Amino acid sequence: MKDLYGSLNLCSFSHIYVEEKALDNENTKYILSKFKNSSIIKIHHYKDVFSRHNQDFVLQKKSPKIILACKDGNLIYKGARVCESFGNDHFYYTSSMMNCVYNCEYCYLQGMYPSANIVIFVNLNDIFTELKCLLKKHPVYICISYDTDLLAFENITGFTRKWIEFSYLYPHLKIEVRTKSSNFKSIEDIAPRSNVILAWTLSPEEIIGKYESNTPGLKSRLGSLRCAVLKGWKVRVCFDPLLYVPGWKEYYTRCVEDTFKVVSESNIEDVSIGVFRIAKDYFKKMEKINPNSILLSYPFKTIDGIYTYSEEHHKSMVDFMYNMVGNYVKKEKIFCT
């Protein structure tokens, strides 16, 4: 599954659950038009399916279902402390989707959600309304693709396009779209916006092949990133999370070198560097799901409720990458977590 359509060949979303109150939503109609052969099942509330007890995350991941729902309550959240704000004072995130078409072994979503099914909140306009209220108070920097990969699903939802169109009206709004996909082509017809940052998570091929199941390879991601640069988009490069595995120095050296053969400092907004880190509660659930994971068997340290590598390994990885990236990018453009 190297792109979304490749994913659909293996997990065809044979069943799509739709909340009663989401049935008449225009986004629902658009999404359902993509799945002529899927069984449509009406439900009262998405949690009736998504939050059932005793679900098998690993098994569901092999054949996930889509749930179309309307999100209520608080729709926008303060940025998490494990995430980089990139110097923005008013840092927020929102989730118009829950779960991801990819299957990274280290992904915190395994510990965050009881199900591997994918929830799409179709009431995007309600999120926009809440965001408008925030924008009346102060500028906003918002990440819209943390709990999913929005661009990977763009051919199905069109949500990235809608977010970009929303940004036209609010110059004091800054949006980050983070992705591992190679799907820039789905939005390449849109004129670049100075207040929208397309951020690619880049990993060595050795890491991708072993721990980032179903994701595009490094070459494909870099090709998509390069296309965005040539179209004039602001691009962020993310070496995050760094994984402490045998041969990591060699792997990440090649990854950085390959990256800056494709893109130069003048073409990128900034670079993010961060080691693997995860909330303690999420990690405990991930251990149960992946009891044989060598990656998760590291003797992690707990710092303020966050599991991460030892201070020695954390420092050695961040320092190494900071110096490597510093050969290509000014130090003030490098953000370390």
C-alpha positions as a Markdown table, in Angstrom:
| # | Residue | x | y | z |
|---|---|---|---|---|
| 1 | Met | 0.0 | 0.0 | 0.0 |
| 2 | Lys | 2.3 | 2.8 | -1.2 |
| 3 | Asp | -0.5 | 5.3 | -1.8 |
| 4 | Leu | -4.2 | 5.5 | -0.9 |
| 5 | Tyr | -5.5 | 3.8 | -4.0 |
| 6 | Gly | -3.0 | 1.0 | -3.4 |
| 7 | Ser | -4.4 | 0.8 | 0.1 |
| 8 | Leu | -7.9 | 0.6 | -1.2 |
| 9 | Asn | -7.0 | -2.5 | -3.3 |
| 10 | Leu | -6.2 | -4.3 | 0.0 |
| 11 | Cys | -8.7 | -2.7 | 2.3 |
| 12 | Ser | -11.6 | -1.8 | 0.2 |
| 13 | Phe | -13.7 | -0.4 | 3.0 |
| 14 | Ser | -16.4 | -2.9 | 2.3 |
| 15 | His | -18.6 | -1.5 | 5.1 |
| 16 | Ile | -19.2 | 2.2 | 5.8 |
| 17 | Tyr | -21.1 | 3.1 | 9.0 |
| 18 | Val | -23.0 | 6.5 | 8.9 |
| 19 | Glu | -24.4 | 8.3 | 11.8 |
| 20 | Glu | -28.1 | 9.3 | 11.3 |
| 21 | Lys | -27.3 | 12.9 | 11.8 |
| 22 | Ala | -24.5 | 12.8 | 9.2 |
| 23 | Leu | -26.6 | 11.2 | 6.4 |
| 24 | Asp | -27.6 | 14.5 | 4.8 |
| 25 | Asn | -24.2 | 16.2 | 5.1 |
| 26 | Glu | -22.6 | 17.2 | 1.8 |
| 27 | Asn | -19.3 | 15.7 | 2.8 |
| 28 | Thr | -21.0 | 12.4 | 3.5 |
| 29 | Lys | -22.6 | 12.3 | 0.1 |
| 30 | Tyr | -19.2 | 13.2 | -1.5 |
| 31 | Ile | -17.4 | 10.4 | 0.4 |
| 32 | Leu | -20.1 | 7.8 | -0.3 |
| 33 | Ser | -19.9 | 8.6 | -4.0 |
| 34 | Lys | -16.4 | 7.1 | -3.9 |
| 35 | Phe | -17.6 | 3.7 | -2.7 |
| 36 | Lys | -20.4 | 2.5 | -4.9 |
| 37 | Asn | -19.9 | -1.2 | -3.9 |
| 38 | Ser | -19.6 | -0.7 | -0.1 |
| 39 | Ser | -22.4 | -1.7 | 2.3 |
| 40 | Ile | -23.8 | 1.4 | 4.0 |
| 41 | Ile | -24.9 | 0.8 | 7.6 |
| 42 | Lys | -26.9 | 3.5 | 9.6 |
| 43 | Ile | -25.9 | 3.9 | 13.2 |
| 44 | His | -27.1 | 6.2 | 16.0 |
| 45 | His | -23.6 | 7.3 | 17.2 |
| 46 | Tyr | -20.1 | 6.6 | 16.0 |
| 47 | Lys | -19.0 | 5.3 | 19.4 |
| 48 | Asp | -21.6 | 2.5 | 19.2 |
| 49 | Val | -19.1 | 1.0 | 16.7 |
| 50 | Phe | -15.8 | 2.7 | 17.4 |
| 51 | Ser | -15.8 | 2.3 | 21.2 |
| 52 | Arg | -17.1 | -1.2 | 21.6 |
| 53 | His | -15.3 | -3.4 | 24.1 |
| 54 | Asn | -12.8 | -6.2 | 23.3 |
| 55 | Gln | -11.9 | -5.0 | 19.8 |
| 56 | Asp | -8.8 | -6.4 | 18.1 |
| 57 | Phe | -6.8 | -3.4 | 16.8 |
| 58 | Val | -4.3 | -5.5 | 14.9 |
| 59 | Leu | -7.0 | -7.6 | 13.2 |
| 60 | Gln | -9.1 | -4.5 | 12.3 |
| 61 | Lys | -6.0 | -2.8 | 10.9 |
| 62 | Lys | -5.9 | -5.5 | 8.1 |
| 63 | Ser | -9.4 | -4.5 | 7.0 |
| 64 | Pro | -10.6 | -1.2 | 8.5 |
| 65 | Lys | -14.0 | 0.2 | 8.1 |
| 66 | Ile | -15.0 | 3.8 | 7.6 |
| 67 | Ile | -17.3 | 5.6 | 10.1 |
| 68 | Leu | -18.9 | 8.9 | 9.0 |
| 69 | Ala | -19.9 | 11.0 | 12.0 |
| 70 | Cys | -20.7 | 14.5 | 13.3 |
| 71 | Lys | -18.3 | 15.6 | 16.0 |
| 72 | Asp | -19.8 | 17.6 | 18.9 |
| 73 | Gly | -18.4 | 19.3 | 22.0 |
| 74 | Asn | -15.0 | 20.9 | 21.9 |
| 75 | Leu | -13.6 | 20.7 | 18.3 |
| 76 | Ile | -10.3 | 22.6 | 18.7 |
| 77 | Tyr | -7.6 | 21.8 | 21.3 |
| 78 | Lys | -4.5 | 23.4 | 22.8 |
| 79 | Gly | -1.4 | 22.0 | 21.2 |
| 80 | Ala | 0.1 | 19.0 | 23.1 |
| 81 | Arg | 3.3 | 19.6 | 25.0 |
| 82 | Val | 5.0 | 16.7 | 23.2 |
| 83 | Cys | 4.5 | 18.6 | 20.0 |
| 84 | Glu | 6.6 | 21.5 | 18.6 |
| 85 | Ser | 5.0 | 24.9 | 18.3 |
| 86 | Phe | 7.7 | 26.3 | 16.0 |
| 87 | Gly | 7.7 | 29.6 | 18.0 |
| 88 | Asn | 3.9 | 30.2 | 17.6 |
| 89 | Asp | 2.2 | 31.7 | 20.7 |
| 90 | His | -1.3 | 30.4 | 20.0 |
| 91 | Phe | -0.8 | 26.7 | 19.1 |
| 92 | Tyr | -3.8 | 24.4 | 18.5 |
| 93 | Tyr | -4.7 | 21.2 | 16.8 |
| 94 | Thr | -8.0 | 19.7 | 15.5 |
| 95 | Ser | -9.0 | 16.3 | 14.3 |
| 96 | Ser | -11.4 | 16.0 | 11.4 |
| 97 | Met | -10.4 | 12.3 | 11.2 |
| 98 | Met | -9.4 | 9.7 | 13.7 |
| 99 | Asn | -7.0 | 6.9 | 12.8 |
| 100 | Cys | -4.8 | 6.5 | 9.8 |
| 101 | Val | -4.6 | 4.4 | 6.6 |
| 102 | Tyr | -1.0 | 3.7 | 7.5 |
| 103 | Asn | 0.2 | 1.3 | 10.1 |
| 104 | Cys | 3.4 | 2.5 | 11.8 |
| 105 | Glu | 4.6 | 0.2 | 14.6 |
| 106 | Tyr | 5.5 | 3.2 | 16.9 |
| 107 | Cys | 2.3 | 5.1 | 16.3 |
| 108 | Tyr | 0.5 | 6.4 | 19.4 |
| 109 | Leu | -2.9 | 6.0 | 17.8 |
| 110 | Gln | -2.7 | 2.3 | 18.8 |
| 111 | Gly | -2.7 | 3.4 | 22.4 |
| 112 | Met | -5.1 | 6.3 | 22.0 |
| 113 | Tyr | -8.1 | 4.6 | 20.3 |
| 114 | Pro | -9.9 | 1.4 | 21.1 |
| 115 | Ser | -10.5 | 0.7 | 17.4 |
| 116 | Ala | -8.5 | 0.7 | 14.1 |
| 117 | Asn | -11.6 | 1.8 | 12.1 |
| 118 | Ile | -11.3 | 5.2 | 10.6 |
| 119 | Val | -13.7 | 7.9 | 11.7 |
| 120 | Ile | -14.3 | 10.9 | 9.4 |
| 121 | Phe | -16.1 | 13.9 | 11.0 |
| 122 | Val | -18.1 | 15.3 | 8.1 |
| 123 | Asn | -19.2 | 18.5 | 9.9 |
| 124 | Leu | -16.1 | 20.3 | 8.9 |
| 125 | Asn | -17.9 | 23.6 | 8.8 |
| 126 | Asp | -18.5 | 23.4 | 12.6 |
| 127 | Ile | -14.8 | 23.3 | 13.1 |
| 128 | Phe | -14.4 | 26.3 | 10.9 |
| 129 | Thr | -17.0 | 28.1 | 12.9 |
| 130 | Glu | -15.2 | 27.4 | 16.2 |
| 131 | Leu | -11.9 | 28.5 | 14.6 |
| 132 | Lys | -13.5 | 31.8 | 13.5 |
| 133 | Cys | -14.3 | 32.6 | 17.1 |
| 134 | Leu | -10.7 | 31.9 | 18.1 |
| 135 | Leu | -9.4 | 34.1 | 15.3 |
| 136 | Lys | -11.4 | 37.0 | 16.6 |
| 137 | Lys | -9.3 | 36.9 | 19.8 |
| 138 | His | -5.7 | 36.3 | 18.4 |
| 139 | Pro | -3.7 | 34.7 | 15.5 |
| 140 | Val | -3.9 | 30.9 | 15.4 |
| 141 | Tyr | -1.4 | 28.3 | 14.4 |
| 142 | Ile | -3.3 | 25.0 | 14.0 |
| 143 | Cys | -2.2 | 21.5 | 13.0 |
| 144 | Ile | -4.9 | 19.6 | 11.2 |
| 145 | Ser | -3.2 | 16.3 | 10.5 |
| 146 | Tyr | -1.9 | 14.9 | 13.8 |
| 147 | Asp | -4.4 | 12.1 | 14.6 |
| 148 | Thr | -4.5 | 10.9 | 11.0 |
| 149 | Asp | -2.8 | 11.6 | 7.6 |
| 150 | Leu | -5.2 | 14.0 | 6.0 |
| 151 | Leu | -3.3 | 14.3 | 2.7 |
| 152 | Ala | -3.2 | 10.5 | 2.3 |
| 153 | Phe | -7.0 | 10.5 | 2.4 |
| 154 | Glu | -7.5 | 13.5 | 0.2 |
| 155 | Asn | -8.8 | 11.6 | -2.8 |
| 156 | Ile | -11.6 | 10.4 | -0.5 |
| 157 | Thr | -12.5 | 13.4 | 1.6 |
| 158 | Gly | -11.2 | 16.6 | -0.1 |
| 159 | Phe | -10.6 | 18.0 | 3.4 |
| 160 | Thr | -7.1 | 19.4 | 2.8 |
| 161 | Arg | -8.5 | 21.4 | -0.1 |
| 162 | Lys | -11.3 | 22.8 | 2.1 |
| 163 | Trp | -8.8 | 23.8 | 4.8 |
| 164 | Ile | -6.7 | 25.6 | 2.2 |
| 165 | Glu | -9.7 | 27.4 | 0.8 |
| 166 | Phe | -10.7 | 28.4 | 4.4 |
| 167 | Ser | -7.2 | 29.9 | 4.9 |
| 168 | Tyr | -7.8 | 32.4 | 2.0 |
| 169 | Leu | -10.0 | 34.4 | 4.3 |
| 170 | Tyr | -7.8 | 34.6 | 7.3 |
| 171 | Pro | -4.2 | 35.8 | 6.8 |
| 172 | His | -3.6 | 35.6 | 10.6 |
| 173 | Leu | -4.3 | 31.9 | 10.5 |
| 174 | Lys | -1.4 | 29.5 | 10.0 |
| 175 | Ile | -2.1 | 25.9 | 9.1 |
| 176 | Glu | 0.2 | 22.9 | 9.1 |
| 177 | Val | -0.7 | 19.7 | 7.1 |
| 178 | Arg | 1.6 | 16.9 | 8.2 |
| 179 | Thr | 1.9 | 13.8 | 6.0 |
| 180 | Lys | 3.9 | 10.7 | 5.2 |
| 181 | Ser | 2.1 | 10.4 | 1.9 |
| 182 | Ser | 3.2 | 11.0 | -1.7 |
| 183 | Asn | -0.2 | 12.5 | -2.6 |
| 184 | Phe | 0.6 | 16.2 | -3.3 |
| 185 | Lys | -0.8 | 15.5 | -6.7 |
| 186 | Ser | -4.3 | 15.6 | -5.2 |
| 187 | Ile | -3.9 | 19.4 | -4.4 |
| 188 | Glu | -1.3 | 20.4 | -7.0 |
| 189 | Asp | -3.8 | 22.5 | -8.9 |
| 190 | Ile | -4.3 | 24.8 | -5.9 |
| 191 | Ala | -2.3 | 28.0 | -5.8 |
| 192 | Pro | 0.1 | 28.0 | -2.8 |
| 193 | Arg | -0.8 | 29.9 | 0.3 |
| 194 | Ser | 1.7 | 31.8 | 2.4 |
| 195 | Asn | -0.2 | 30.7 | 5.6 |
| 196 | Val | -0.3 | 27.0 | 4.8 |
| 197 | Ile | 2.7 | 24.7 | 5.5 |
| 198 | Leu | 3.0 | 21.3 | 4.0 |
| 199 | Ala | 5.1 | 19.2 | 6.4 |
| 200 | Trp | 6.6 | 15.8 | 5.3 |
| 201 | Thr | 7.7 | 13.3 | 7.9 |
| 202 | Leu | 10.9 | 11.7 | 6.4 |
| 203 | Ser | 12.5 | 8.5 | 7.6 |
| 204 | Pro | 15.3 | 6.3 | 6.4 |
| 205 | Glu | 14.3 | 3.5 | 4.0 |
| 206 | Glu | 15.4 | 0.9 | 6.5 |
| 207 | Ile | 13.0 | 2.4 | 9.1 |
| 208 | Ile | 10.1 | 2.7 | 6.6 |
| 209 | Gly | 10.5 | -0.9 | 5.5 |
| 210 | Lys | 10.5 | -2.3 | 9.0 |
| 211 | Tyr | 8.4 | 0.0 | 11.1 |
| 212 | Glu | 6.2 | 2.2 | 8.8 |
| 213 | Ser | 4.0 | -0.4 | 7.2 |
| 214 | Asn | 2.0 | 0.6 | 4.1 |
| 215 | Thr | 3.6 | 4.1 | 3.8 |
| 216 | Pro | 5.3 | 5.4 | 0.7 |
| 217 | Gly | 9.1 | 5.0 | 0.5 |
| 218 | Leu | 11.5 | 7.9 | 1.1 |
| 219 | Lys | 12.0 | 8.5 | -2.6 |
| 220 | Ser | 8.3 | 8.8 | -3.2 |
| 221 | Arg | 7.8 | 11.2 | -0.3 |
| 222 | Leu | 10.7 | 13.3 | -1.5 |
| 223 | Gly | 9.3 | 13.4 | -5.0 |
| 224 | Ser | 6.0 | 14.7 | -3.6 |
| 225 | Leu | 7.8 | 17.2 | -1.4 |
| 226 | Arg | 9.8 | 18.4 | -4.4 |
| 227 | Cys | 6.7 | 18.9 | -6.5 |
| 228 | Ala | 5.3 | 21.1 | -3.7 |
| 229 | Val | 8.5 | 23.1 | -3.6 |
| 230 | Leu | 8.4 | 23.7 | -7.4 |
| 231 | Lys | 4.8 | 24.9 | -7.1 |
| 232 | Gly | 5.9 | 27.5 | -4.5 |
| 233 | Trp | 4.4 | 25.9 | -1.3 |
| 234 | Lys | 6.0 | 26.4 | 2.1 |
| 235 | Val | 7.4 | 23.1 | 3.1 |
| 236 | Arg | 8.6 | 21.8 | 6.4 |
| 237 | Val | 10.9 | 18.8 | 6.8 |
| 238 | Cys | 10.3 | 16.5 | 9.8 |
| 239 | Phe | 12.8 | 14.0 | 11.0 |
| 240 | Asp | 10.5 | 12.9 | 13.7 |
| 241 | Pro | 10.3 | 10.5 | 15.4 |
| 242 | Leu | 13.9 | 9.4 | 15.5 |
| 243 | Leu | 14.1 | 5.7 | 16.4 |
| 244 | Tyr | 17.0 | 4.3 | 18.4 |
| 245 | Val | 17.8 | 1.1 | 16.4 |
| 246 | Pro | 21.0 | -0.7 | 15.4 |
| 247 | Gly | 22.7 | 1.2 | 12.6 |
| 248 | Trp | 20.6 | 4.4 | 13.3 |
| 249 | Lys | 23.6 | 6.8 | 12.5 |
| 250 | Glu | 24.2 | 5.2 | 9.1 |
| 251 | Tyr | 20.5 | 5.2 | 8.3 |
| 252 | Tyr | 19.8 | 8.8 | 9.3 |
| 253 | Thr | 22.9 | 10.0 | 7.6 |
| 254 | Arg | 21.8 | 8.6 | 4.3 |
| 255 | Cys | 18.3 | 10.0 | 4.9 |
| 256 | Val | 19.5 | 13.5 | 5.5 |
| 257 | Glu | 21.9 | 13.4 | 2.5 |
| 258 | Asp | 19.1 | 12.1 | 0.2 |
| 259 | Thr | 16.7 | 14.8 | 1.5 |
| 260 | Phe | 19.0 | 17.7 | 0.7 |
| 261 | Lys | 19.9 | 16.3 | -2.7 |
| 262 | Val | 16.3 | 17.0 | -3.5 |
| 263 | Val | 15.6 | 20.2 | -1.6 |
| 264 | Ser | 17.8 | 23.1 | -0.5 |
| 265 | Glu | 17.5 | 25.5 | 2.5 |
| 266 | Ser | 16.1 | 28.3 | 0.4 |
| 267 | Asn | 13.1 | 26.0 | -0.5 |
| 268 | Ile | 12.0 | 25.0 | 3.0 |
| 269 | Glu | 10.4 | 26.8 | 5.9 |
| 270 | Asp | 12.2 | 24.9 | 8.7 |
| 271 | Val | 13.2 | 21.5 | 9.9 |
| 272 | Ser | 11.8 | 19.5 | 12.9 |
| 273 | Ile | 13.9 | 17.0 | 14.8 |
| 274 | Gly | 12.4 | 14.8 | 17.5 |
| 275 | Val | 13.0 | 11.4 | 19.1 |
| 276 | Phe | 10.3 | 8.9 | 19.8 |
| 277 | Arg | 8.1 | 10.0 | 22.7 |
| 278 | Ile | 4.7 | 9.0 | 23.9 |
| 279 | Ala | 2.3 | 9.5 | 26.8 |
| 280 | Lys | 2.7 | 6.7 | 29.4 |
| 281 | Asp | -0.9 | 5.5 | 29.2 |
| 282 | Tyr | -0.8 | 5.2 | 25.4 |
| 283 | Phe | 2.5 | 3.2 | 25.6 |
| 284 | Lys | 1.1 | 0.7 | 28.0 |
| 285 | Lys | -1.8 | -0.1 | 25.6 |
| 286 | Met | 0.7 | -0.3 | 22.7 |
| 287 | Glu | 2.7 | -2.9 | 24.6 |
| 288 | Lys | -0.3 | -5.1 | 25.0 |
| 289 | Ile | -1.1 | -4.8 | 21.3 |
| 290 | Asn | 2.5 | -5.5 | 20.2 |
| 291 | Pro | 3.9 | -7.8 | 22.9 |
| 292 | Asn | 6.7 | -9.0 | 20.5 |
| 293 | Ser | 7.8 | -5.6 | 19.3 |
| 294 | Ile | 11.6 | -5.1 | 19.6 |
| 295 | Leu | 11.1 | -1.4 | 19.0 |
| 296 | Leu | 8.9 | -1.1 | 22.1 |
| 297 | Ser | 11.0 | -3.3 | 24.3 |
| 298 | Tyr | 13.6 | -0.5 | 24.9 |
| 299 | Pro | 13.9 | 0.4 | 28.6 |
| 300 | Phe | 12.2 | 3.8 | 28.2 |
| 301 | Lys | 12.5 | 6.5 | 30.8 |
| 302 | Thr | 9.4 | 8.3 | 32.1 |
| 303 | Ile | 9.7 | 12.1 | 32.2 |
| 304 | Asp | 6.6 | 14.0 | 33.4 |
| 305 | Gly | 4.3 | 11.1 | 32.2 |
| 306 | Ile | 6.1 | 10.8 | 28.8 |
| 307 | Tyr | 8.0 | 7.7 | 27.8 |
| 308 | Thr | 11.2 | 8.4 | 25.8 |
| 309 | Tyr | 14.7 | 7.3 | 25.4 |
| 310 | Ser | 17.4 | 7.6 | 28.1 |
| 311 | Glu | 19.0 | 11.1 | 28.4 |
| 312 | Glu | 22.2 | 9.7 | 26.8 |
| 313 | His | 20.5 | 8.2 | 23.8 |
| 314 | His | 18.1 | 11.2 | 23.4 |
| 315 | Lys | 21.1 | 13.6 | 23.4 |
| 316 | Ser | 23.2 | 11.6 | 21.1 |
| 317 | Met | 20.5 | 11.3 | 18.5 |
| 318 | Val | 19.3 | 14.9 | 18.6 |
| 319 | Asp | 22.9 | 16.3 | 18.6 |
| 320 | Phe | 23.9 | 14.0 | 15.7 |
| 321 | Met | 20.9 | 15.0 | 13.6 |
| 322 | Tyr | 21.2 | 18.7 | 14.6 |
| 323 | Asn | 24.8 | 18.7 | 13.3 |
| 324 | Met | 23.9 | 16.7 | 10.2 |
| 325 | Val | 21.1 | 19.0 | 9.2 |
| 326 | Gly | 23.1 | 22.0 | 10.2 |
| 327 | Asn | 25.4 | 21.2 | 7.3 |
| 328 | Tyr | 22.5 | 22.2 | 5.0 |
| 329 | Val | 20.3 | 24.5 | 6.9 |
| 330 | Lys | 20.9 | 27.5 | 9.1 |
| 331 | Lys | 20.7 | 26.6 | 12.8 |
| 332 | Glu | 17.8 | 29.1 | 13.5 |
| 333 | Lys | 15.7 | 27.0 | 11.1 |
| 334 | Ile | 16.1 | 23.8 | 13.1 |
| 335 | Phe | 13.6 | 23.0 | 15.9 |
| 336 | Cys | 14.4 | 20.1 | 18.3 |
| 337 | Thr | 12.0 | 18.4 | 20.5 |
